[in-house]
Amino acid sequence: MRSTIITLFVSTLARNASAFIAPTPSLVGRIHRRLPSCRRLSQFDALPTVNEVSSDDFMRQLGHASQIIPLLHDNNHSPSEEDTEAMYQVLSKQFSHSDGIRGFFAVYLTSPESLEVEEVPEVLTKAVRGADAKVMVPLACMNVIMPTAMSSLHTDPELRECASKTADNGKKILRLIRHDNDVVSNCKAISSVCTGETDGGDEVLTKYWRQFFDNYKYGDEQREGIAKAVAEFC
């Protein structure tokens, strides 16, 4: 089994940098004319667009996530209702497809901002719960399964701890939708694959997760850890 570590260094400095121009009255007038509502510029203007998060591929979604996450956990500014709605629209569109969900949580679950807090931001909670469960739930389960497995595969204590924290973060997201029938059905199928027991569960889901475990060659130790991780959702 291979472990791929992707480190993102995302900066908006290059995009925003420009030569300084003194704000003459005529320039100020032109700027205001380009802003019909003359509203206060917001840090939320740095959000990716709805079109970008709706259609960009997985790698670009990683970059979008790195723009969104600092705004989700910014304790120094209180977003306006307009900003919160803009964030919700972006997250909703990003969570409308697999690449968006995978890209966002690949960054979010390992981000210092999310690891330092217990509560999931309200706007993120709303977007997760509003996503199509058939798309969100299997990916949310994987976000618990995979780091749980990695925590037993790593020999380096620091990497084991990092994987364990990521798995705990994944559980925080899965708990947001724990009462969804799809969560219960998937986690029961996962548990069944881990323990080898058959309880008359969903055969299609059991087959899906058995293939997933076989693909990643999870052994007894990984399966035991995963079974414990999903037990609360069964």
MOKA-V422353 format. One record per residue. N is the residue number from 1. RES is the residue in one small letter. PHI is phi in degrees with one decimal (NA if undefined). PSI is psi in whole degrees, -180 to 180 (NA if undefined). OMEGA is omega in whole degrees, -180 to 180 (* if undefined). Layout:
n:N res:RES phi:PHI psi:PSI omega:OMEGA
n:N res:RES phi:PHI psi:PSI omega:OMEGA
//
This chain:
n:1 res:m phi:NA psi:134 omega:-178
n:2 res:r phi:-100.6 psi:146 omega:176
n:3 res:s phi:-116.7 psi:123 omega:-179
n:4 res:t phi:-108.6 psi:124 omega:179
n:5 res:i phi:-109.6 psi:119 omega:180
n:6 res:i phi:-108.0 psi:120 omega:177
n:7 res:t phi:-108.6 psi:124 omega:-178
n:8 res:l phi:-103.8 psi:131 omega:170
n:9 res:f phi:-116.7 psi:100 omega:-176
n:10 res:v phi:-109.3 psi:129 omega:179
n:11 res:s phi:-136.9 psi:140 omega:177
n:12 res:t phi:-97.2 psi:1 omega:-176
n:13 res:l phi:-61.5 psi:-46 omega:-177
n:14 res:a phi:-61.9 psi:-39 omega:-178
n:15 res:r phi:-70.0 psi:-36 omega:-175
n:16 res:n phi:-91.9 psi:-13 omega:-176
n:17 res:a phi:-68.7 psi:141 omega:176
n:18 res:s phi:-160.2 psi:164 omega:177
n:19 res:a phi:-67.2 psi:142 omega:-179
n:20 res:f phi:-71.9 psi:134 omega:177
n:21 res:i phi:-124.9 psi:126 omega:179
n:22 res:a phi:-61.1 psi:133 omega:-177
n:23 res:p phi:-76.1 psi:84 omega:177
n:24 res:t phi:-71.0 psi:158 omega:180
n:25 res:p phi:-54.0 psi:-40 omega:-178
n:26 res:s phi:-66.9 psi:-37 omega:179
n:27 res:l phi:-66.9 psi:-44 omega:179
n:28 res:v phi:-59.0 psi:-41 omega:179
n:29 res:g phi:-61.4 psi:-41 omega:-180
n:30 res:r phi:-67.4 psi:-39 omega:179
n:31 res:i phi:-62.6 psi:-46 omega:-178
n:32 res:h phi:-65.6 psi:-33 omega:178
n:33 res:r phi:-68.6 psi:-25 omega:178
n:34 res:r phi:-82.3 psi:-9 omega:178
n:35 res:l phi:-115.5 psi:88 omega:-173
n:36 res:p phi:-53.3 psi:-38 omega:-177
n:37 res:s phi:-88.6 psi:-7 omega:-177
n:38 res:c phi:53.1 psi:31 omega:-178
n:39 res:r phi:-74.8 psi:159 omega:178
n:40 res:r phi:-65.4 psi:132 omega:176
n:41 res:l phi:-64.1 psi:139 omega:-176
n:42 res:s phi:-121.4 psi:152 omega:175
n:43 res:q phi:-62.2 psi:-21 omega:179
n:44 res:f phi:-72.1 psi:-10 omega:174
n:45 res:d phi:-67.0 psi:-14 omega:178
n:46 res:a phi:-82.0 psi:-5 omega:178
n:47 res:l phi:-60.5 psi:146 omega:171
n:48 res:p phi:-63.8 psi:160 omega:-178
n:49 res:t phi:-80.2 psi:161 omega:177
n:50 res:v phi:-59.3 psi:-40 omega:180
n:51 res:n phi:-63.9 psi:-39 omega:-179
n:52 res:e phi:-64.1 psi:-49 omega:-177
n:53 res:v phi:-72.3 psi:-20 omega:-180
n:54 res:s phi:-76.8 psi:-30 omega:-170
n:55 res:s phi:-126.5 psi:-15 omega:-176
n:56 res:d phi:-69.7 psi:156 omega:-178
n:57 res:d phi:-78.6 psi:178 omega:-174
n:58 res:f phi:-55.7 psi:-47 omega:-176
n:59 res:m phi:-62.7 psi:-38 omega:178
n:60 res:r phi:-71.0 psi:-31 omega:178
n:61 res:q phi:-64.7 psi:-30 omega:175
n:62 res:l phi:-60.2 psi:-45 omega:178
n:63 res:g phi:-65.2 psi:-41 omega:178
n:64 res:h phi:-60.9 psi:-42 omega:-180
n:65 res:a phi:-60.3 psi:-38 omega:-179
n:66 res:s phi:-68.0 psi:-21 omega:175
n:67 res:q phi:-82.7 psi:-35 omega:-174
n:68 res:i phi:-77.7 psi:-44 omega:-169
n:69 res:i phi:-59.9 psi:-44 omega:178
n:70 res:p phi:-60.0 psi:-31 omega:179
n:71 res:l phi:-74.3 psi:-31 omega:179
n:72 res:l phi:-65.4 psi:-33 omega:-173
n:73 res:h phi:-116.5 psi:29 omega:179
n:74 res:d phi:-86.0 psi:104 omega:-178
n:75 res:n phi:-84.7 psi:-4 omega:-178
n:76 res:n phi:-90.3 psi:-13 omega:-179
n:77 res:h phi:-134.9 psi:139 omega:175
n:78 res:s phi:-96.9 psi:116 omega:-178
n:79 res:p phi:-68.5 psi:148 omega:176
n:80 res:s phi:-75.8 psi:169 omega:177
n:81 res:e phi:-60.5 psi:-37 omega:179
n:82 res:e phi:-64.4 psi:-43 omega:179
n:83 res:d phi:-65.7 psi:-43 omega:180
n:84 res:t phi:-63.0 psi:-41 omega:179
n:85 res:e phi:-65.7 psi:-39 omega:178
n:86 res:a phi:-62.5 psi:-43 omega:178
n:87 res:m phi:-61.7 psi:-44 omega:-180
n:88 res:y phi:-62.5 psi:-42 omega:180
n:89 res:q phi:-63.0 psi:-41 omega:179
n:90 res:v phi:-65.6 psi:-48 omega:-180
n:91 res:l phi:-63.1 psi:-40 omega:180
n:92 res:s phi:-60.6 psi:-43 omega:179
n:93 res:k phi:-70.7 psi:-36 omega:178
n:94 res:q phi:-65.9 psi:-34 omega:-179
n:95 res:f phi:-86.9 psi:10 omega:-180
n:96 res:s phi:-85.7 psi:-5 omega:-180
n:97 res:h phi:-150.7 psi:160 omega:-173
n:98 res:s phi:-59.1 psi:-46 omega:-179
n:99 res:d phi:-60.7 psi:-38 omega:180
n:100 res:g phi:-66.9 psi:-46 omega:180
n:101 res:i phi:-63.7 psi:-48 omega:-179
n:102 res:r phi:-63.0 psi:-43 omega:-179
n:103 res:g phi:-64.0 psi:-44 omega:-179
n:104 res:f phi:-63.8 psi:-51 omega:-173
n:105 res:f phi:-76.8 psi:-21 omega:173
n:106 res:a phi:-61.0 psi:-33 omega:178
n:107 res:v phi:-90.4 psi:-46 omega:-173
n:108 res:y phi:-61.1 psi:-46 omega:-172
n:109 res:l phi:-67.7 psi:-19 omega:179
n:110 res:t phi:-110.3 psi:6 omega:-177
n:111 res:s phi:-77.8 psi:141 omega:177
n:112 res:p phi:-56.6 psi:-36 omega:-178
n:113 res:e phi:-59.8 psi:-44 omega:-177
n:114 res:s phi:-78.8 psi:-31 omega:-179
n:115 res:l phi:-72.1 psi:-22 omega:-175
n:116 res:e phi:-88.6 psi:-7 omega:-177
n:117 res:v phi:-126.9 psi:153 omega:179
n:118 res:e phi:-89.8 psi:-34 omega:-175
n:119 res:e phi:-86.0 psi:140 omega:173
n:120 res:v phi:-86.3 psi:131 omega:-180
n:121 res:p phi:-51.6 psi:142 omega:-175
n:122 res:e phi:-58.5 psi:-41 omega:-177
n:123 res:v phi:-68.6 psi:-33 omega:177
n:124 res:l phi:-71.7 psi:-40 omega:176
n:125 res:t phi:-57.3 psi:-46 omega:-179
n:126 res:k phi:-62.4 psi:-41 omega:-179
n:127 res:a phi:-68.9 psi:-40 omega:178
n:128 res:v phi:-63.3 psi:-46 omega:-178
n:129 res:r phi:-68.8 psi:-24 omega:-180
n:130 res:g phi:-87.5 psi:-8 omega:-178
n:131 res:a phi:-75.4 psi:160 omega:176
n:132 res:d phi:-64.0 psi:117 omega:-176
n:133 res:a phi:-60.4 psi:-32 omega:-179
n:134 res:k phi:-65.4 psi:-25 omega:178
n:135 res:v phi:-95.5 psi:-46 omega:-174
n:136 res:m phi:-69.4 psi:-45 omega:-171
n:137 res:v phi:-61.5 psi:-51 omega:179
n:138 res:p phi:-58.9 psi:-38 omega:180
n:139 res:l phi:-69.8 psi:-38 omega:177
n:140 res:a phi:-64.8 psi:-36 omega:176
n:141 res:c phi:-65.5 psi:-43 omega:178
n:142 res:m phi:-61.3 psi:-33 omega:-180
n:143 res:n phi:-71.4 psi:-10 omega:171
n:144 res:v phi:-98.8 psi:-44 omega:-176
n:145 res:i phi:-61.7 psi:-52 omega:-170
n:146 res:m phi:-67.1 psi:-48 omega:177
n:147 res:p phi:-68.1 psi:-29 omega:176
n:148 res:t phi:-61.6 psi:-45 omega:178
n:149 res:a phi:-63.7 psi:-43 omega:-179
n:150 res:m phi:-63.7 psi:-31 omega:-179
n:151 res:s phi:-65.1 psi:-24 omega:177
n:152 res:s phi:-95.4 psi:-18 omega:-180
n:153 res:l phi:-85.6 psi:-32 omega:-180
n:154 res:h phi:-68.7 psi:142 omega:174
n:155 res:t phi:-100.3 psi:-22 omega:178
n:156 res:d phi:-77.3 psi:125 omega:-177
n:157 res:p phi:-56.8 psi:-39 omega:-179
n:158 res:e phi:-66.3 psi:-41 omega:179
n:159 res:l phi:-68.6 psi:-37 omega:178
n:160 res:r phi:-62.4 psi:-44 omega:180
n:161 res:e phi:-64.9 psi:-41 omega:179
n:162 res:c phi:-61.6 psi:-45 omega:180
n:163 res:a phi:-64.1 psi:-39 omega:180
n:164 res:s phi:-64.9 psi:-41 omega:178
n:165 res:k phi:-66.0 psi:-37 omega:178
n:166 res:t phi:-65.1 psi:-41 omega:178
n:167 res:a phi:-62.3 psi:-42 omega:178
n:168 res:d phi:-62.8 psi:-37 omega:178
n:169 res:n phi:-65.9 psi:-39 omega:177
n:170 res:g phi:-61.7 psi:-37 omega:178
n:171 res:k phi:-64.9 psi:-36 omega:179
n:172 res:k phi:-59.0 psi:-39 omega:180
n:173 res:i phi:-72.7 psi:-43 omega:-179
n:174 res:l phi:-64.4 psi:-32 omega:179
n:175 res:r phi:-65.4 psi:-23 omega:179
n:176 res:l phi:-64.0 psi:-27 omega:-176
n:177 res:i phi:-123.5 psi:23 omega:-172
n:178 res:r phi:-61.0 psi:-26 omega:-178
n:179 res:h phi:-87.7 psi:-1 omega:176
n:180 res:d phi:-71.3 psi:136 omega:-179
n:181 res:n phi:-58.8 psi:-32 omega:180
n:182 res:d phi:-66.9 psi:-33 omega:178
n:183 res:v phi:-66.1 psi:-47 omega:-180
n:184 res:v phi:-61.5 psi:-46 omega:-178
n:185 res:s phi:-63.7 psi:-44 omega:180
n:186 res:n phi:-66.1 psi:-43 omega:-177
n:187 res:c phi:-69.6 psi:-33 omega:174
n:188 res:k phi:-65.5 psi:-40 omega:178
n:189 res:a phi:-66.5 psi:-41 omega:178
n:190 res:i phi:-62.0 psi:-46 omega:179
n:191 res:s phi:-61.4 psi:-40 omega:179
n:192 res:s phi:-62.0 psi:-42 omega:179
n:193 res:v phi:-66.1 psi:-39 omega:-178
n:194 res:c phi:-67.3 psi:-41 omega:-174
n:195 res:t phi:-93.3 psi:-18 omega:-177
n:196 res:g phi:80.5 psi:4 omega:180
n:197 res:e phi:-89.8 psi:145 omega:176
n:198 res:t phi:-113.8 psi:127 omega:-177
n:199 res:d phi:-122.6 psi:25 omega:180
n:200 res:g phi:73.3 psi:23 omega:-180
n:201 res:g phi:-75.5 psi:-169 omega:-178
n:202 res:d phi:-68.2 psi:114 omega:-176
n:203 res:e phi:-67.4 psi:-34 omega:-180
n:204 res:v phi:-65.8 psi:-46 omega:179
n:205 res:l phi:-66.8 psi:-40 omega:179
n:206 res:t phi:-61.3 psi:-43 omega:178
n:207 res:k phi:-63.8 psi:-41 omega:-180
n:208 res:y phi:-60.8 psi:-48 omega:-177
n:209 res:w phi:-74.7 psi:-30 omega:175
n:210 res:r phi:-62.9 psi:-42 omega:178
n:211 res:q phi:-65.1 psi:-39 omega:179
n:212 res:f phi:-61.6 psi:-47 omega:-180
n:213 res:f phi:-65.4 psi:-38 omega:179
n:214 res:d phi:-66.3 psi:-40 omega:-180
n:215 res:n phi:-60.4 psi:-39 omega:-179
n:216 res:y phi:-92.6 psi:0 omega:176
n:217 res:k phi:55.5 psi:46 omega:178
n:218 res:y phi:-72.0 psi:129 omega:180
n:219 res:g phi:-92.8 psi:-169 omega:-176
n:220 res:d phi:-60.7 psi:-42 omega:-178
n:221 res:e phi:-64.1 psi:-43 omega:179
n:222 res:q phi:-66.1 psi:-42 omega:-178
n:223 res:r phi:-65.8 psi:-38 omega:178
n:224 res:e phi:-64.0 psi:-44 omega:179
n:225 res:g phi:-65.6 psi:-40 omega:-180
n:226 res:i phi:-66.5 psi:-41 omega:179
n:227 res:a phi:-59.1 psi:-41 omega:179
n:228 res:k phi:-67.3 psi:-37 omega:-177
n:229 res:a phi:-66.3 psi:-35 omega:-176
n:230 res:v phi:-96.4 psi:-3 omega:-175
n:231 res:a phi:-56.2 psi:-40 omega:-177
n:232 res:e phi:-66.7 psi:-15 omega:-178
n:233 res:f phi:-98.6 psi:-2 omega:-178
n:234 res:c phi:-90.5 psi:NA omega:*
//
